[in-house]
């Protein structure tokens, strides 16, 4: 089993910044994909950004240039630095962990990010 614990959400004004962290523990894999999805009220969960254990990154066009994903493999931790936040970034942000093949997947409990105008 794998456990994901997120932190760093909160309330911020438009234009502000937040940094999310997610610590992964348990039976982790040497190669994996970690990242973030988000779900706004009344909307489907959507990809924010993913990063492989080798450092390859996939991110959504909606956050390019504003959000930066990174990871510390020694600490089994993934980060999401969010700058220039907009009200439309308001959502519950979920940490995500999977095997390279995608056959094993885990989700965190979610952390709320609220951006006020």
C-alpha positions as CSV (number, residue, x, y, z in Angstrom):
1,X,0.0,0.0,0.0
2,X,1.0,3.6,-0.6
3,X,-0.1,6.6,1.3
4,X,-0.2,10.2,0.0
5,X,-0.4,13.2,2.4
6,X,-0.9,16.6,0.9
7,X,-0.3,20.0,2.6
8,X,0.0,23.7,1.6
9,X,-3.5,24.6,0.4
10,X,-5.3,27.6,1.6
11,X,-6.9,31.0,0.8
12,X,-5.0,33.5,-1.3
13,X,-5.8,36.6,-3.3
14,X,-5.5,36.7,-7.1
15,X,-1.9,37.2,-8.2
16,X,-0.6,35.5,-5.1
17,X,1.3,32.2,-4.6
18,X,1.0,28.9,-2.8
19,X,3.1,25.8,-2.7
20,X,1.6,22.4,-2.4
21,X,3.5,19.4,-1.1
22,X,2.7,15.7,-1.1
23,X,4.7,13.1,0.8
24,X,4.4,9.5,-0.5
25,X,5.1,6.6,1.9
26,X,4.7,2.9,2.1
27,X,5.5,0.4,-0.6
28,X,6.8,2.9,-3.2
29,X,8.2,2.0,-6.6
30,X,11.7,2.9,-7.7
31,X,10.2,4.3,-11.0
32,X,7.0,6.1,-10.9
33,X,4.9,9.1,-11.8
34,X,3.8,11.7,-9.3
35,X,1.7,14.8,-9.8
36,X,-1.4,16.8,-9.3
37,X,-4.9,16.9,-10.5
38,X,-7.7,19.4,-9.5
39,X,-11.4,19.4,-9.3
40,X,-13.5,22.5,-9.2
41,X,-17.1,22.5,-8.0
42,X,-19.4,21.0,-10.7
43,X,-16.5,20.1,-13.0
44,X,-14.6,17.0,-13.8
45,X,-11.2,16.3,-12.3
46,X,-8.5,17.6,-14.6
47,X,-4.7,17.2,-14.9
48,X,-2.5,19.9,-13.6
49,X,1.0,18.5,-13.9
50,X,2.9,15.2,-13.7
51,X,6.5,14.4,-13.2
52,X,8.3,11.1,-13.7
53,X,11.0,9.7,-11.4
54,X,13.4,10.6,-14.3
55,X,12.3,14.2,-14.3
56,X,10.0,14.3,-17.4
57,X,7.1,16.7,-17.0
58,X,3.7,17.0,-18.5
59,X,1.5,20.0,-17.6
60,X,-1.8,21.6,-18.6
61,X,-1.8,24.5,-20.9
62,X,-3.9,26.4,-18.4
63,X,-1.0,26.5,-15.9
64,X,2.0,26.7,-18.1
65,X,4.2,29.6,-17.1
66,X,2.5,30.0,-13.7
67,X,2.8,26.6,-12.0
68,X,6.0,24.6,-11.6
69,X,6.1,20.9,-10.6
70,X,9.2,19.4,-9.0
71,X,10.1,16.4,-6.8
72,X,12.6,15.2,-4.3
73,X,13.2,11.5,-4.9
74,X,15.1,11.1,-1.7
75,X,12.1,12.4,0.3
76,X,9.5,10.8,-1.9
77,X,7.9,14.2,-2.1
78,X,6.3,16.1,-5.0
79,X,5.8,19.9,-5.0
80,X,3.6,22.3,-6.9
81,X,4.7,25.9,-6.9
82,X,1.7,28.0,-7.9
83,X,2.3,31.6,-8.9
84,X,0.1,34.3,-10.4
85,X,-3.0,32.5,-9.1
86,X,-6.4,33.2,-10.6
87,X,-9.9,32.7,-9.3
88,X,-10.4,30.0,-11.9
89,X,-7.6,28.0,-10.1
90,X,-9.9,27.5,-7.2
91,X,-10.4,23.8,-6.7
92,X,-9.5,20.8,-4.6
93,X,-6.0,19.7,-5.6
94,X,-5.3,16.0,-5.4
95,X,-1.9,14.4,-5.2
96,X,-1.5,11.4,-7.6
97,X,1.0,8.6,-7.7
98,X,1.2,5.8,-10.2
99,X,3.4,3.2,-11.7
100,X,5.0,3.9,-15.1
101,X,2.5,1.5,-16.7
102,X,-0.4,3.0,-14.9
103,X,-1.6,-0.3,-13.5
104,X,-1.1,0.9,-10.0
105,X,-2.6,4.2,-9.0
106,X,-3.1,6.1,-5.7
107,X,-4.8,9.4,-4.8
108,X,-4.3,11.8,-1.9
109,X,-7.2,13.1,0.1
110,X,-7.2,16.5,-1.5
111,X,-6.3,20.0,-0.3
112,X,-8.5,23.0,-1.0
113,X,-7.1,26.0,-2.9
114,X,-9.3,29.1,-3.0
115,X,-8.3,32.2,-4.9
116,X,-10.3,35.4,-4.3
117,X,-10.6,38.3,-6.8
